[in-house]
């Protein structure tokens, strides 16, 4: 039984369901932002399927890995700029 088939019966259940939906939507937005500047490929489709079909758990895992890799890329870029500035 997947996440989408769940139907909460209480107000707290609806709040939790909505929070999980928000996590999934945030993951989809992150994927779309990455694809915006280039053509979509098979890995983008796999990522979208992973976060939409998988539910909130895989979506949260995707967001964590995405944030880690993005911070790492920013650190590498800053390091390369600092190295280039010292070389001149």
C-alpha positions as a Markdown table, in Angstrom:
| # | Residue | x | y | z |
|---|---|---|---|---|
| 1 | Unk | 0.0 | 0.0 | 0.0 |
| 2 | Unk | 1.6 | 3.3 | -1.1 |
| 3 | Unk | 1.6 | 6.7 | 0.5 |
| 4 | Unk | -1.0 | 8.1 | -2.0 |
| 5 | Unk | -3.6 | 5.5 | -1.1 |
| 6 | Unk | -3.6 | 6.6 | 2.6 |
| 7 | Unk | -6.6 | 8.7 | 3.6 |
| 8 | Unk | -6.2 | 10.2 | 7.1 |
| 9 | Unk | -9.3 | 10.3 | 9.4 |
| 10 | Unk | -8.2 | 12.9 | 11.9 |
| 11 | Unk | -6.9 | 16.5 | 11.7 |
| 12 | Unk | -3.5 | 15.4 | 12.9 |
| 13 | Unk | -3.4 | 12.7 | 10.2 |
| 14 | Unk | -4.2 | 15.3 | 7.6 |
| 15 | Unk | -1.5 | 17.6 | 8.8 |
| 16 | Unk | 1.1 | 14.8 | 8.7 |
| 17 | Unk | -0.2 | 13.7 | 5.2 |
| 18 | Unk | 0.1 | 17.3 | 4.0 |
| 19 | Unk | 3.6 | 17.7 | 5.4 |
| 20 | Unk | 4.7 | 14.5 | 3.6 |
| 21 | Unk | 3.1 | 15.8 | 0.4 |
| 22 | Unk | 5.0 | 19.1 | 0.8 |
| 23 | Unk | 8.3 | 17.1 | 1.1 |
| 24 | Unk | 7.5 | 15.3 | -2.1 |
| 25 | Unk | 6.6 | 18.6 | -3.9 |
| 26 | Unk | 9.8 | 20.2 | -2.7 |
| 27 | Unk | 11.8 | 17.3 | -4.1 |
| 28 | Unk | 10.1 | 17.6 | -7.4 |
| 29 | Unk | 10.8 | 21.4 | -7.5 |
| 30 | Unk | 14.5 | 20.6 | -6.8 |
| 31 | Unk | 14.6 | 18.2 | -9.7 |
| 32 | Unk | 12.8 | 20.7 | -12.0 |
| 33 | Unk | 15.2 | 23.5 | -11.0 |
| 34 | Unk | 18.2 | 21.3 | -12.0 |
| 35 | Unk | 16.6 | 20.4 | -15.4 |
| 36 | Unk | 15.6 | 23.9 | -16.2 |
| 37 | Unk | 18.9 | 24.8 | -17.9 |
| 38 | Unk | 19.3 | 21.7 | -20.0 |
| 39 | Unk | 17.5 | 18.9 | -21.7 |
| 40 | Unk | 15.7 | 16.3 | -19.6 |
| 41 | Unk | 17.4 | 12.9 | -19.6 |
| 42 | Unk | 16.7 | 9.4 | -18.3 |
| 43 | Unk | 18.2 | 10.0 | -14.9 |
| 44 | Unk | 15.8 | 13.0 | -14.4 |
| 45 | Unk | 12.9 | 10.7 | -15.1 |
| 46 | Unk | 14.2 | 8.1 | -12.7 |
| 47 | Unk | 14.6 | 10.7 | -10.0 |
| 48 | Unk | 11.0 | 12.0 | -10.5 |
| 49 | Unk | 9.6 | 8.5 | -10.4 |
| 50 | Unk | 11.7 | 7.8 | -7.3 |
| 51 | Unk | 10.3 | 10.7 | -5.3 |
| 52 | Unk | 6.7 | 10.5 | -6.5 |
| 53 | Unk | 6.1 | 6.8 | -6.4 |
| 54 | Unk | 8.4 | 6.1 | -3.5 |
| 55 | Unk | 6.6 | 8.4 | -1.1 |
| 56 | Unk | 7.9 | 10.9 | 1.5 |
| 57 | Unk | 10.8 | 8.7 | 2.8 |
| 58 | Unk | 12.7 | 8.5 | -0.5 |
| 59 | Unk | 11.8 | 12.1 | -1.3 |
| 60 | Unk | 13.4 | 13.2 | 2.0 |
| 61 | Unk | 16.4 | 11.1 | 1.3 |
| 62 | Unk | 16.7 | 12.6 | -2.1 |
| 63 | Unk | 16.5 | 16.1 | -0.7 |
| 64 | Unk | 19.3 | 15.3 | 1.9 |
| 65 | Unk | 21.6 | 14.0 | -0.8 |
| 66 | Unk | 20.8 | 16.8 | -3.1 |
| 67 | Unk | 21.6 | 19.4 | -0.5 |
| 68 | Unk | 24.9 | 17.7 | 0.4 |
| 69 | Unk | 26.0 | 17.5 | -3.2 |
| 70 | Unk | 25.0 | 21.2 | -3.8 |
| 71 | Unk | 27.0 | 22.4 | -0.8 |
| 72 | Unk | 30.0 | 20.3 | -1.9 |
| 73 | Unk | 29.9 | 21.9 | -5.3 |
| 74 | Unk | 29.7 | 25.4 | -3.9 |
| 75 | Unk | 32.7 | 24.6 | -1.6 |
| 76 | Unk | 34.7 | 23.3 | -4.6 |
| 77 | Unk | 33.8 | 26.4 | -6.6 |
| 78 | Unk | 34.8 | 28.8 | -3.8 |
| 79 | Unk | 38.1 | 26.8 | -3.3 |
| 80 | Unk | 38.9 | 27.1 | -7.0 |
| 81 | Unk | 38.2 | 30.8 | -7.0 |
| 82 | Unk | 40.5 | 31.3 | -4.0 |
| 83 | Unk | 43.3 | 29.2 | -5.6 |
| 84 | Unk | 43.0 | 31.3 | -8.8 |
| 85 | Unk | 43.2 | 34.5 | -6.8 |
| 86 | Unk | 46.3 | 33.3 | -4.9 |
| 87 | Unk | 48.0 | 32.3 | -8.2 |
| 88 | Unk | 47.7 | 35.8 | -9.6 |
